[in-house]
Amino acid sequence: MAPTTTIHDLPTELIWEIAENLDALSRMHLRQSCVDMNKRIYPPTHKELIEIENTPYGYERGLFACANCIRLLPKEMFADNMTVQKRAKRGTGSITRFCLECGIHPVQSRPRYNAGDHIIVKGKMFVICPKCDGFKEGKKQKGKGQSECLDCWDLRSEFDQETATNERKILDNLAFPPLCVSYLLNSLCIFIPMYINRWIEEIKQLQVAMKCEEEYGSNQI
């Protein structure tokens, strides 16, 4: 019985020749078929991924190409503004599209997003929080996005409320009614400057006395 020959027995040069005659999508499928083909066939270029995302296969699965990591990823892995208008499929800016991971933690290039930036994903606002350095859902107040995430905002709000409560307790525990407190503050505003002026006069008198002692000591010598 003659030995069975499979595609894995072919030399790498012949595998390359076969791959060159396939379209980008078929070549990608062949490369993904097994570990051996994955090692022997070169990965698709960004230009080829753009071609694949515009095929029925790419439309059905909602795939988009990232220009930074050179991968095909689902739409939810991109900010909303990365998949519309110029950066939509077949758009003139699609070659500059980058995914969330590359925007926040790129492997080679600098980060595209900075702390405090608002990033809309599937209609929901996210933020790179400068407090916890996390990529989390952002806080909106009066229709305006804040630079902190919801968790950090809630912690700060709890702290502010606790501080205000403690201040109210301190005022409530004072034995003076509000009018007496106002009178006490006014009295302090009057007496404190008087004491400061008295201390200034005493310091001047002390300086004069020290100067006289120095002159008397020099005359004795």
Solvent accessible surface area in square Angstrom, and as a share of the most:
residue,aa,sasa,rsa
1,M,235,1.05
2,A,82,0.64
3,P,125,0.79
4,T,111,0.64
5,T,100,0.58
6,T,66,0.39
7,I,62,0.32
8,H,87,0.39
9,D,95,0.49
10,L,47,0.24
11,P,77,0.49
12,T,43,0.25
13,E,117,0.53
14,L,78,0.39
15,I,0,0.00
16,W,119,0.42
17,E,102,0.46
18,I,62,0.32
19,A,0,0.00
20,E,103,0.46
21,N,115,0.59
22,L,58,0.29
23,D,85,0.44
24,A,7,0.05
25,L,36,0.18
26,S,43,0.28
27,R,26,0.09
28,M,15,0.07
29,H,77,0.34
30,L,37,0.18
31,R,48,0.18
32,Q,117,0.52
33,S,73,0.47
34,C,46,0.27
35,V,107,0.61
36,D,46,0.24
37,M,2,0.01
38,N,64,0.33
39,K,157,0.67
40,R,41,0.15
41,I,2,0.01
42,Y,82,0.31
43,P,79,0.50
44,P,25,0.16
45,T,72,0.42
46,H,34,0.15
47,K,168,0.71
48,E,31,0.14
49,L,5,0.02
50,I,26,0.13
51,E,93,0.42
52,I,0,0.00
53,E,0,0.00
54,N,22,0.11
55,T,30,0.18
56,P,101,0.64
57,Y,48,0.18
58,G,0,0.00
59,Y,107,0.41
60,E,136,0.61
61,R,125,0.46
62,G,24,0.23
63,L,25,0.13
64,F,12,0.05
65,A,0,0.00
66,C,0,0.00
67,A,34,0.27
68,N,40,0.21
69,C,40,0.24
70,I,70,0.36
71,R,100,0.36
72,L,33,0.16
73,L,18,0.09
74,P,49,0.31
75,K,104,0.44
76,E,88,0.39
77,M,71,0.32
78,F,2,0.01
79,A,3,0.02
80,D,42,0.22
81,N,96,0.49
82,M,5,0.02
83,T,11,0.06
84,V,70,0.40
85,Q,163,0.72
86,K,146,0.62
87,R,67,0.25
88,A,27,0.21
89,K,33,0.14
90,R,169,0.62
91,G,19,0.18
92,T,120,0.70
93,G,13,0.13
94,S,5,0.03
95,I,108,0.55
96,T,68,0.39
97,R,0,0.00
98,F,14,0.06
99,C,0,0.00
100,L,19,0.10
101,E,86,0.38
102,C,7,0.04
103,G,0,0.00
104,I,24,0.12
105,H,136,0.61
106,P,26,0.16
107,V,141,0.81
108,Q,172,0.77
109,S,45,0.29
110,R,181,0.66
111,P,65,0.41
112,R,92,0.34
113,Y,32,0.12
114,N,98,0.50
115,A,65,0.51
116,G,19,0.18
117,D,51,0.26
118,H,87,0.39
119,I,5,0.02
120,I,71,0.36
121,V,13,0.08
122,K,156,0.66
123,G,64,0.61
124,K,99,0.42
125,M,16,0.07
126,F,45,0.19
127,V,0,0.00
128,I,19,0.10
129,C,0,0.00
130,P,64,0.40
131,K,126,0.54
132,C,56,0.33
133,D,116,0.60
134,G,17,0.16
135,F,70,0.29
136,K,78,0.33
137,E,68,0.30
138,G,7,0.07
139,K,48,0.20
140,K,118,0.50
141,Q,80,0.36
142,K,198,0.84
143,G,72,0.69
144,K,145,0.61
145,G,18,0.17
146,Q,41,0.18
147,S,57,0.37
148,E,16,0.07
149,C,0,0.00
150,L,60,0.30
151,D,79,0.41
152,C,20,0.12
153,W,36,0.13
154,D,69,0.36
155,L,118,0.59
156,R,99,0.36
157,S,35,0.22
158,E,106,0.47
159,F,134,0.56
160,D,72,0.37
161,Q,122,0.54
162,E,107,0.48
163,T,53,0.31
164,A,39,0.31
165,T,49,0.29
166,N,69,0.35
167,E,98,0.44
168,R,138,0.50
169,K,119,0.50
170,I,109,0.55
171,L,118,0.59
172,D,116,0.60
173,N,123,0.63
174,L,80,0.40
175,A,99,0.77
176,F,111,0.46
177,P,72,0.45
178,P,113,0.71
179,L,150,0.75
180,C,58,0.35
181,V,40,0.23
182,S,53,0.34
183,Y,162,0.62
184,L,81,0.40
185,L,100,0.50
186,N,87,0.45
187,S,20,0.13
188,L,81,0.40
189,C,93,0.56
190,I,107,0.54
191,F,104,0.43
192,I,90,0.45
193,P,63,0.40
194,M,100,0.45
195,Y,104,0.40
196,I,78,0.40
197,N,90,0.46
198,R,136,0.50
199,W,142,0.50
200,I,79,0.40
201,E,91,0.41
202,E,96,0.43
203,I,95,0.48
204,K,109,0.46
205,Q,123,0.55
206,L,110,0.55
207,Q,111,0.49
208,V,93,0.54
209,A,49,0.38
210,M,102,0.45
211,K,128,0.54
212,C,74,0.44
213,E,127,0.57
214,E,120,0.54
215,E,91,0.41
216,Y,141,0.53
217,G,31,0.30
218,S,70,0.45
219,N,123,0.63
220,Q,120,0.53
221,I,187,0.95
